[in-house]
Amino acid sequence: MKRSIAAIAVLAMIIAFGISADASDRTRQITGKVSSIDGNAVTVTKKNMEVTLNMGEKTKVSECNAGASMGNIKVGDKVTASYKEKDDSNAATSIIVTKK
């Protein structure tokens, strides 16, 4: 009986840690307008939601499927951005400028 309870407890811990690791690795996406740019941070607004994305060396930026850089992103542009929540911030993995 004690072994069964111990086995169930270990299984529950494995499942709990597995679920929390998967949730933090999940890629999110937002489509909206760029409302501000501050250094390497781009804020995208969609209706009443605002997401600030931190741009890094590995962030891919493209403009209508053509290569681009952060310098191509302007306030007012419509973008689709993919990001991961990491250490209480949002790390941008890709930003596609869809309309100027």
Backbone as XML, in Angstrom:
<?xml version="1.0"?>
<chain id="A" units="angstrom">
  <residue number="1" name="MET">
    <atom name="N" x="0.815" y="-1.192" z="0.000"/>
    <atom name="CA" x="0.000" y="0.000" z="0.000"/>
    <atom name="C" x="0.865" y="1.265" z="0.000"/>
  </residue>
  <residue number="2" name="LYS">
    <atom name="N" x="1.920" y="1.252" z="0.846"/>
    <atom name="CA" x="2.803" y="2.416" z="0.913"/>
    <atom name="C" x="3.521" y="2.620" z="-0.418"/>
  </residue>
  <residue number="3" name="ARG">
    <atom name="N" x="3.888" y="1.504" z="-1.074"/>
    <atom name="CA" x="4.546" y="1.617" z="-2.380"/>
    <atom name="C" x="3.604" y="2.210" z="-3.418"/>
  </residue>
  <residue number="4" name="SER">
    <atom name="N" x="2.347" y="1.853" z="-3.367"/>
    <atom name="CA" x="1.366" y="2.390" z="-4.320"/>
    <atom name="C" x="1.213" y="3.894" z="-4.145"/>
  </residue>
  <residue number="5" name="ILE">
    <atom name="N" x="1.132" y="4.323" z="-2.891"/>
    <atom name="CA" x="0.990" y="5.755" z="-2.621"/>
    <atom name="C" x="2.243" y="6.498" z="-3.070"/>
  </residue>
  <residue number="6" name="ALA">
    <atom name="N" x="3.405" y="5.943" z="-2.809"/>
    <atom name="CA" x="4.653" y="6.571" z="-3.228"/>
    <atom name="C" x="4.742" y="6.641" z="-4.749"/>
  </residue>
  <residue number="7" name="ALA">
    <atom name="N" x="4.333" y="5.577" z="-5.415"/>
    <atom name="CA" x="4.367" y="5.553" z="-6.882"/>
    <atom name="C" x="3.415" y="6.593" z="-7.459"/>
  </residue>
  <residue number="8" name="ILE">
    <atom name="N" x="2.247" y="6.724" z="-6.872"/>
    <atom name="CA" x="1.271" y="7.722" z="-7.342"/>
    <atom name="C" x="1.815" y="9.130" z="-7.117"/>
  </residue>
  <residue number="9" name="ALA">
    <atom name="N" x="2.456" y="9.366" z="-5.967"/>
    <atom name="CA" x="3.022" y="10.683" z="-5.679"/>
    <atom name="C" x="4.122" y="11.036" z="-6.673"/>
  </residue>
  <residue number="10" name="VAL">
    <atom name="N" x="4.993" y="10.078" z="-6.974"/>
    <atom name="CA" x="6.064" y="10.316" z="-7.942"/>
    <atom name="C" x="5.479" y="10.583" z="-9.325"/>
  </residue>
  <residue number="11" name="LEU">
    <atom name="N" x="4.485" y="9.809" z="-9.729"/>
    <atom name="CA" x="3.838" y="10.009" z="-11.021"/>
    <atom name="C" x="3.181" y="11.387" z="-11.104"/>
  </residue>
  <residue number="12" name="ALA">
    <atom name="N" x="2.523" y="11.806" z="-10.035"/>
    <atom name="CA" x="1.888" y="13.126" z="-10.009"/>
    <atom name="C" x="2.925" y="14.238" z="-10.158"/>
  </residue>
  <residue number="13" name="MET">
    <atom name="N" x="4.089" y="14.082" z="-9.509"/>
    <atom name="CA" x="5.145" y="15.092" z="-9.628"/>
    <atom name="C" x="5.701" y="15.139" z="-11.042"/>
  </residue>
  <residue number="14" name="ILE">
    <atom name="N" x="5.889" y="13.991" z="-11.653"/>
    <atom name="CA" x="6.402" y="13.949" z="-13.029"/>
    <atom name="C" x="5.431" y="14.640" z="-13.971"/>
  </residue>
  <residue number="15" name="ILE">
    <atom name="N" x="4.157" y="14.356" z="-13.812"/>
    <atom name="CA" x="3.137" y="14.981" z="-14.671"/>
    <atom name="C" x="3.103" y="16.485" z="-14.435"/>
  </residue>
  <residue number="16" name="ALA">
    <atom name="N" x="3.142" y="16.915" z="-13.178"/>
    <atom name="CA" x="3.080" y="18.347" z="-12.870"/>
    <atom name="C" x="4.274" y="19.092" z="-13.455"/>
  </residue>
  <residue number="17" name="PHE">
    <atom name="N" x="5.479" y="18.551" z="-13.314"/>
    <atom name="CA" x="6.655" y="19.213" z="-13.871"/>
    <atom name="C" x="6.636" y="19.180" z="-15.384"/>
  </residue>
  <residue number="18" name="GLY">
    <atom name="N" x="6.136" y="18.121" z="-15.967"/>
    <atom name="CA" x="6.038" y="18.023" z="-17.424"/>
    <atom name="C" x="5.085" y="19.049" z="-17.990"/>
  </residue>
  <residue number="19" name="ILE">
    <atom name="N" x="3.957" y="19.259" z="-17.331"/>
    <atom name="CA" x="2.968" y="20.233" z="-17.797"/>
    <atom name="C" x="3.514" y="21.646" z="-17.670"/>
  </residue>
  <residue number="20" name="SER">
    <atom name="N" x="4.169" y="21.968" z="-16.564"/>
    <atom name="CA" x="4.684" y="23.333" z="-16.400"/>
    <atom name="C" x="5.802" y="23.621" z="-17.393"/>
  </residue>
  <residue number="21" name="ALA">
    <atom name="N" x="6.632" y="22.650" z="-17.725"/>
    <atom name="CA" x="7.696" y="22.867" z="-18.706"/>
    <atom name="C" x="7.111" y="23.092" z="-20.084"/>
  </residue>
  <residue number="22" name="ASP">
    <atom name="N" x="6.075" y="22.341" z="-20.444"/>
    <atom name="CA" x="5.452" y="22.510" z="-21.750"/>
    <atom name="C" x="4.788" y="23.873" z="-21.876"/>
  </residue>
  <residue number="23" name="ALA">
    <atom name="N" x="4.161" y="24.352" z="-20.825"/>
    <atom name="CA" x="3.468" y="25.639" z="-20.885"/>
    <atom name="C" x="4.456" y="26.782" z="-21.116"/>
  </residue>
  <residue number="24" name="SER">
    <atom name="N" x="5.635" y="26.728" z="-20.526"/>
    <atom name="CA" x="6.589" y="27.824" z="-20.681"/>
    <atom name="C" x="7.273" y="27.801" z="-22.046"/>
  </residue>
  <residue number="25" name="ASP">
    <atom name="N" x="7.295" y="26.655" z="-22.698"/>
    <atom name="CA" x="7.934" y="26.547" z="-24.005"/>
    <atom name="C" x="6.966" y="26.843" z="-25.150"/>
  </residue>
  <residue number="26" name="ARG">
    <atom name="N" x="5.734" y="27.110" z="-24.836"/>
    <atom name="CA" x="4.718" y="27.307" z="-25.864"/>
    <atom name="C" x="4.926" y="28.632" z="-26.590"/>
  </residue>
  <residue number="27" name="THR">
    <atom name="N" x="4.867" y="28.570" z="-27.910"/>
    <atom name="CA" x="4.980" y="29.781" z="-28.720"/>
    <atom name="C" x="3.608" y="30.435" z="-28.837"/>
  </residue>
  <residue number="28" name="ARG">
    <atom name="N" x="3.578" y="31.723" z="-28.633"/>
    <atom name="CA" x="2.335" y="32.500" z="-28.747"/>
    <atom name="C" x="2.442" y="33.391" z="-29.978"/>
  </residue>
  <residue number="29" name="GLN">
    <atom name="N" x="1.303" y="33.928" z="-30.392"/>
    <atom name="CA" x="1.291" y="34.780" z="-31.582"/>
    <atom name="C" x="0.312" y="35.922" z="-31.378"/>
  </residue>
  <residue number="30" name="ILE">
    <atom name="N" x="0.670" y="37.087" z="-31.919"/>
    <atom name="CA" x="-0.223" y="38.245" z="-31.889"/>
    <atom name="C" x="-0.143" y="38.951" z="-33.233"/>
  </residue>
  <residue number="31" name="THR">
    <atom name="N" x="-1.286" y="39.399" z="-33.715"/>
    <atom name="CA" x="-1.357" y="40.233" z="-34.920"/>
    <atom name="C" x="-1.996" y="41.547" z="-34.510"/>
  </residue>
  <residue number="32" name="GLY">
    <atom name="N" x="-1.305" y="42.637" z="-34.779"/>
    <atom name="CA" x="-1.820" y="43.946" z="-34.408"/>
    <atom name="C" x="-0.935" y="45.039" z="-34.962"/>
  </residue>
  <residue number="33" name="LYS">
    <atom name="N" x="-1.099" y="46.235" z="-34.421"/>
    <atom name="CA" x="-0.308" y="47.382" z="-34.882"/>
    <atom name="C" x="0.793" y="47.695" z="-33.890"/>
  </residue>
  <residue number="34" name="VAL">
    <atom name="N" x="1.932" y="48.116" z="-34.423"/>
    <atom name="CA" x="3.044" y="48.540" z="-33.585"/>
    <atom name="C" x="2.663" y="49.887" z="-32.969"/>
  </residue>
  <residue number="35" name="SER">
    <atom name="N" x="2.596" y="49.924" z="-31.635"/>
    <atom name="CA" x="2.205" y="51.171" z="-30.965"/>
    <atom name="C" x="3.406" y="51.930" z="-30.426"/>
  </residue>
  <residue number="36" name="SER">
    <atom name="N" x="4.521" y="51.223" z="-30.196"/>
    <atom name="CA" x="5.736" y="51.932" z="-29.779"/>
    <atom name="C" x="6.960" y="51.051" z="-29.998"/>
  </residue>
  <residue number="37" name="ILE">
    <atom name="N" x="8.092" y="51.731" z="-30.138"/>
    <atom name="CA" x="9.387" y="51.072" z="-30.265"/>
    <atom name="C" x="10.332" y="51.787" z="-29.311"/>
  </residue>
  <residue number="38" name="ASP">
    <atom name="N" x="10.992" y="51.009" z="-28.455"/>
    <atom name="CA" x="11.924" y="51.578" z="-27.488"/>
    <atom name="C" x="13.152" y="50.682" z="-27.439"/>
  </residue>
  <residue number="39" name="GLY">
    <atom name="N" x="14.194" y="51.070" z="-28.140"/>
    <atom name="CA" x="15.393" y="50.241" z="-28.204"/>
    <atom name="C" x="15.099" y="48.926" z="-28.896"/>
  </residue>
  <residue number="40" name="ASN">
    <atom name="N" x="15.295" y="47.819" z="-28.193"/>
    <atom name="CA" x="15.017" y="46.499" z="-28.756"/>
    <atom name="C" x="13.635" y="45.978" z="-28.376"/>
  </residue>
  <residue number="41" name="ALA">
    <atom name="N" x="12.789" y="46.838" z="-27.833"/>
    <atom name="CA" x="11.441" y="46.443" z="-27.434"/>
    <atom name="C" x="10.416" y="47.028" z="-28.400"/>
  </residue>
  <residue number="42" name="VAL">
    <atom name="N" x="9.553" y="46.156" z="-28.905"/>
    <atom name="CA" x="8.477" y="46.563" z="-29.813"/>
    <atom name="C" x="7.160" y="46.232" z="-29.129"/>
  </residue>
  <residue number="43" name="THR">
    <atom name="N" x="6.266" y="47.210" z="-29.008"/>
    <atom name="CA" x="4.964" y="46.973" z="-28.392"/>
    <atom name="C" x="3.917" y="46.855" z="-29.488"/>
  </residue>
  <residue number="44" name="VAL">
    <atom name="N" x="3.181" y="45.737" z="-29.449"/>
    <atom name="CA" x="2.130" y="45.456" z="-30.432"/>
    <atom name="C" x="0.795" y="45.526" z="-29.704"/>
  </residue>
  <residue number="45" name="THR">
    <atom name="N" x="-0.160" y="46.256" z="-30.296"/>
    <atom name="CA" x="-1.480" y="46.428" z="-29.697"/>
    <atom name="C" x="-2.543" y="45.803" z="-30.586"/>
  </residue>
  <residue number="46" name="LYS">
    <atom name="N" x="-3.435" y="45.039" z="-29.944"/>
    <atom name="CA" x="-4.577" y="44.417" z="-30.635"/>
    <atom name="C" x="-5.784" y="44.638" z="-29.751"/>
  </residue>
  <residue number="47" name="LYS">
    <atom name="N" x="-6.729" y="45.422" z="-30.229"/>
    <atom name="CA" x="-7.904" y="45.807" z="-29.442"/>
    <atom name="C" x="-7.452" y="46.347" z="-28.091"/>
  </residue>
  <residue number="48" name="ASN">
    <atom name="N" x="-7.827" y="45.704" z="-26.988"/>
    <atom name="CA" x="-7.458" y="46.190" z="-25.656"/>
    <atom name="C" x="-6.251" y="45.459" z="-25.082"/>
  </residue>
  <residue number="49" name="MET">
    <atom name="N" x="-5.554" y="44.682" z="-25.901"/>
    <atom name="CA" x="-4.403" y="43.911" z="-25.431"/>
    <atom name="C" x="-3.122" y="44.532" z="-25.963"/>
  </residue>
  <residue number="50" name="GLU">
    <atom name="N" x="-2.118" y="44.592" z="-25.114"/>
    <atom name="CA" x="-0.829" y="45.155" z="-25.493"/>
    <atom name="C" x="0.269" y="44.182" z="-25.075"/>
  </residue>
  <residue number="51" name="VAL">
    <atom name="N" x="1.160" y="43.835" z="-26.010"/>
    <atom name="CA" x="2.249" y="42.910" z="-25.726"/>
    <atom name="C" x="3.554" y="43.583" z="-26.116"/>
  </residue>
  <residue number="52" name="THR">
    <atom name="N" x="4.488" y="43.655" z="-25.169"/>
    <atom name="CA" x="5.814" y="44.188" z="-25.456"/>
    <atom name="C" x="6.746" y="43.025" z="-25.735"/>
  </residue>
  <residue number="53" name="LEU">
    <atom name="N" x="7.380" y="43.062" z="-26.897"/>
    <atom name="CA" x="8.248" y="41.986" z="-27.360"/>
    <atom name="C" x="9.692" y="42.443" z="-27.314"/>
  </residue>
  <residue number="54" name="ASN">
    <atom name="N" x="10.553" y="41.619" z="-26.764"/>
    <atom name="CA" x="11.975" y="41.922" z="-26.716"/>
    <atom name="C" x="12.660" y="41.263" z="-27.904"/>
  </residue>
  <residue number="55" name="MET">
    <atom name="N" x="13.316" y="42.080" z="-28.705"/>
    <atom name="CA" x="14.009" y="41.591" z="-29.890"/>
    <atom name="C" x="15.411" y="41.152" z="-29.495"/>
  </residue>
  <residue number="56" name="GLY">
    <atom name="N" x="15.825" y="39.998" z="-30.007"/>
    <atom name="CA" x="17.162" y="39.495" z="-29.741"/>
    <atom name="C" x="17.895" y="39.225" z="-31.039"/>
  </residue>
  <residue number="57" name="GLU">
    <atom name="N" x="19.106" y="38.725" z="-30.928"/>
    <atom name="CA" x="19.912" y="38.417" z="-32.115"/>
    <atom name="C" x="19.246" y="37.382" z="-33.009"/>
  </residue>
  <residue number="58" name="LYS">
    <atom name="N" x="18.497" y="36.470" z="-32.405"/>
    <atom name="CA" x="17.891" y="35.378" z="-33.171"/>
    <atom name="C" x="16.491" y="35.695" z="-33.689"/>
  </residue>
  <residue number="59" name="THR">
    <atom name="N" x="15.966" y="36.886" z="-33.375"/>
    <atom name="CA" x="14.640" y="37.260" z="-33.858"/>
    <atom name="C" x="14.675" y="37.446" z="-35.363"/>
  </residue>
  <residue number="60" name="LYS">
    <atom name="N" x="13.795" y="36.752" z="-36.064"/>
    <atom name="CA" x="13.710" y="36.880" z="-37.523"/>
    <atom name="C" x="12.684" y="37.952" z="-37.857"/>
  </residue>
  <residue number="61" name="VAL">
    <atom name="N" x="13.098" y="38.905" z="-38.683"/>
    <atom name="CA" x="12.203" y="39.970" z="-39.118"/>
    <atom name="C" x="12.068" y="39.871" z="-40.623"/>
  </residue>
  <residue number="62" name="SER">
    <atom name="N" x="10.829" y="39.894" z="-41.106"/>
    <atom name="CA" x="10.617" y="39.873" z="-42.550"/>
    <atom name="C" x="9.479" y="40.824" z="-42.904"/>
  </residue>
  <residue number="63" name="GLU">
    <atom name="N" x="9.482" y="41.216" z="-44.158"/>
    <atom name="CA" x="8.480" y="42.150" z="-44.660"/>
    <atom name="C" x="7.843" y="41.518" z="-45.885"/>
  </residue>
  <residue number="64" name="CYS">
    <atom name="N" x="6.619" y="41.034" z="-45.716"/>
    <atom name="CA" x="5.906" y="40.349" z="-46.815"/>
    <atom name="C" x="6.787" y="39.265" z="-47.437"/>
  </residue>
  <residue number="65" name="ASN">
    <atom name="N" x="7.341" y="38.395" z="-46.585"/>
    <atom name="CA" x="8.173" y="37.250" z="-46.976"/>
    <atom name="C" x="9.527" y="37.626" z="-47.564"/>
  </residue>
  <residue number="66" name="ALA">
    <atom name="N" x="9.928" y="38.869" z="-47.474"/>
    <atom name="CA" x="11.266" y="39.283" z="-47.897"/>
    <atom name="C" x="12.061" y="39.581" z="-46.627"/>
  </residue>
  <residue number="67" name="GLY">
    <atom name="N" x="13.356" y="39.458" z="-46.696"/>
    <atom name="CA" x="14.192" y="39.746" z="-45.533"/>
    <atom name="C" x="14.092" y="41.203" z="-45.112"/>
  </residue>
  <residue number="68" name="ALA">
    <atom name="N" x="14.225" y="41.449" z="-43.841"/>
    <atom name="CA" x="14.179" y="42.807" z="-43.310"/>
    <atom name="C" x="14.955" y="42.820" z="-42.005"/>
  </residue>
  <residue number="69" name="SER">
    <atom name="N" x="14.972" y="43.966" z="-41.352"/>
    <atom name="CA" x="15.635" y="44.086" z="-40.055"/>
    <atom name="C" x="14.738" y="44.887" z="-39.132"/>
  </residue>
  <residue number="70" name="MET">
    <atom name="N" x="15.161" y="45.024" z="-37.892"/>
    <atom name="CA" x="14.360" y="45.784" z="-36.938"/>
    <atom name="C" x="14.148" y="47.213" z="-37.417"/>
  </residue>
  <residue number="71" name="GLY">
    <atom name="N" x="15.098" y="47.742" z="-38.157"/>
    <atom name="CA" x="14.970" y="49.098" z="-38.682"/>
    <atom name="C" x="13.813" y="49.271" z="-39.648"/>
  </residue>
  <residue number="72" name="ASN">
    <atom name="N" x="13.305" y="48.155" z="-40.192"/>
    <atom name="CA" x="12.168" y="48.219" z="-41.101"/>
    <atom name="C" x="10.834" y="48.352" z="-40.372"/>
  </residue>
  <residue number="73" name="ILE">
    <atom name="N" x="10.820" y="48.111" z="-39.072"/>
    <atom name="CA" x="9.582" y="48.172" z="-38.289"/>
    <atom name="C" x="9.355" y="49.608" z="-37.842"/>
  </residue>
  <residue number="74" name="LYS">
    <atom name="N" x="8.160" y="50.119" z="-38.114"/>
    <atom name="CA" x="7.801" y="51.487" z="-37.756"/>
    <atom name="C" x="6.498" y="51.493" z="-36.958"/>
  </residue>
  <residue number="75" name="VAL">
    <atom name="N" x="6.315" y="52.508" z="-36.117"/>
    <atom name="CA" x="5.064" y="52.675" z="-35.382"/>
    <atom name="C" x="3.938" y="52.813" z="-36.403"/>
  </residue>
  <residue number="76" name="GLY">
    <atom name="N" x="2.850" y="52.068" z="-36.189"/>
    <atom name="CA" x="1.705" y="52.083" z="-37.096"/>
    <atom name="C" x="1.690" y="50.902" z="-38.046"/>
  </residue>
  <residue number="77" name="ASP">
    <atom name="N" x="2.815" y="50.193" z="-38.200"/>
    <atom name="CA" x="2.857" y="49.010" z="-39.064"/>
    <atom name="C" x="1.971" y="47.916" z="-38.491"/>
  </residue>
  <residue number="78" name="LYS">
    <atom name="N" x="1.326" y="47.159" z="-39.366"/>
    <atom name="CA" x="0.598" y="45.968" z="-38.944"/>
    <atom name="C" x="1.591" y="44.808" z="-39.005"/>
  </residue>
  <residue number="79" name="VAL">
    <atom name="N" x="1.670" y="44.051" z="-37.905"/>
    <atom name="CA" x="2.633" y="42.949" z="-37.825"/>
    <atom name="C" x="1.965" y="41.692" z="-37.272"/>
  </residue>
  <residue number="80" name="THR">
    <atom name="N" x="2.572" y="40.573" z="-37.589"/>
    <atom name="CA" x="2.253" y="39.310" z="-36.940"/>
    <atom name="C" x="3.535" y="38.854" z="-36.271"/>
  </residue>
  <residue number="81" name="ALA">
    <atom name="N" x="3.476" y="38.662" z="-34.961"/>
    <atom name="CA" x="4.673" y="38.315" z="-34.199"/>
    <atom name="C" x="4.470" y="37.005" z="-33.455"/>
  </residue>
  <residue number="82" name="SER">
    <atom name="N" x="5.509" y="36.194" z="-33.453"/>
    <atom name="CA" x="5.550" y="34.973" z="-32.645"/>
    <atom name="C" x="6.533" y="35.231" z="-31.517"/>
  </residue>
  <residue number="83" name="TYR">
    <atom name="N" x="6.184" y="34.755" z="-30.310"/>
    <atom name="CA" x="7.053" y="34.990" z="-29.160"/>
    <atom name="C" x="6.875" y="33.895" z="-28.121"/>
  </residue>
  <residue number="84" name="LYS">
    <atom name="N" x="7.843" y="33.825" z="-27.226"/>
    <atom name="CA" x="7.784" y="32.897" z="-26.102"/>
    <atom name="C" x="7.903" y="33.687" z="-24.814"/>
  </residue>
  <residue number="85" name="GLU">
    <atom name="N" x="7.079" y="33.330" z="-23.837"/>
    <atom name="CA" x="7.192" y="33.952" z="-22.529"/>
    <atom name="C" x="8.417" y="33.364" z="-21.850"/>
  </residue>
  <residue number="86" name="LYS">
    <atom name="N" x="9.311" y="34.245" z="-21.405"/>
    <atom name="CA" x="10.564" y="33.782" z="-20.814"/>
    <atom name="C" x="10.993" y="34.755" z="-19.726"/>
  </residue>
  <residue number="87" name="ASP">
    <atom name="N" x="11.116" y="34.276" z="-18.507"/>
    <atom name="CA" x="11.585" y="35.094" z="-17.385"/>
    <atom name="C" x="10.809" y="36.404" z="-17.263"/>
  </residue>
  <residue number="88" name="ASP">
    <atom name="N" x="9.505" y="36.331" z="-17.213"/>
    <atom name="CA" x="8.630" y="37.503" z="-17.059"/>
    <atom name="C" x="8.744" y="38.512" z="-18.190"/>
  </residue>
  <residue number="89" name="SER">
    <atom name="N" x="9.171" y="38.064" z="-19.369"/>
    <atom name="CA" x="9.178" y="38.938" z="-20.540"/>
    <atom name="C" x="8.806" y="38.096" z="-21.755"/>
  </residue>
  <residue number="90" name="ASN">
    <atom name="N" x="8.626" y="38.737" z="-22.872"/>
    <atom name="CA" x="8.221" y="38.061" z="-24.104"/>
    <atom name="C" x="9.354" y="38.144" z="-25.110"/>
  </residue>
  <residue number="91" name="ALA">
    <atom name="N" x="9.971" y="37.007" z="-25.400"/>
    <atom name="CA" x="11.089" y="36.954" z="-26.343"/>
    <atom name="C" x="10.547" y="36.713" z="-27.744"/>
  </residue>
  <residue number="92" name="ALA">
    <atom name="N" x="10.698" y="37.705" z="-28.614"/>
    <atom name="CA" x="10.207" y="37.590" z="-29.985"/>
    <atom name="C" x="11.048" y="36.580" z="-30.751"/>
  </residue>
  <residue number="93" name="THR">
    <atom name="N" x="10.371" y="35.646" z="-31.433"/>
    <atom name="CA" x="11.084" y="34.693" z="-32.285"/>
    <atom name="C" x="11.006" y="35.119" z="-33.739"/>
  </residue>
  <residue number="94" name="SER">
    <atom name="N" x="9.881" y="35.740" z="-34.125"/>
    <atom name="CA" x="9.767" y="36.273" z="-35.489"/>
    <atom name="C" x="8.729" y="37.389" z="-35.528"/>
  </residue>
  <residue number="95" name="ILE">
    <atom name="N" x="8.979" y="38.349" z="-36.401"/>
    <atom name="CA" x="8.036" y="39.447" z="-36.636"/>
    <atom name="C" x="7.924" y="39.617" z="-38.146"/>
  </residue>
  <residue number="96" name="ILE">
    <atom name="N" x="6.689" y="39.555" z="-38.627"/>
    <atom name="CA" x="6.430" y="39.768" z="-40.055"/>
    <atom name="C" x="5.635" y="41.050" z="-40.211"/>
  </residue>
  <residue number="97" name="VAL">
    <atom name="N" x="6.197" y="42.016" z="-40.938"/>
    <atom name="CA" x="5.491" y="43.268" z="-41.226"/>
    <atom name="C" x="4.578" y="42.981" z="-42.395"/>
  </residue>
  <residue number="98" name="THR">
    <atom name="N" x="3.257" y="43.084" z="-42.162"/>
    <atom name="CA" x="2.303" y="42.750" z="-43.221"/>
    <atom name="C" x="1.758" y="43.966" z="-43.944"/>
  </residue>
  <residue number="99" name="LYS">
    <atom name="N" x="1.711" y="45.120" z="-43.281"/>
    <atom name="CA" x="1.221" y="46.351" z="-43.920"/>
    <atom name="C" x="1.947" y="47.545" z="-43.335"/>
  </residue>
  <residue number="100" name="LYS">
    <atom name="N" x="2.195" y="48.510" z="-44.197"/>
    <atom name="CA" x="2.802" y="49.772" z="-43.761"/>
    <atom name="C" x="1.727" y="50.821" z="-43.664"/>
  </residue>
</chain>
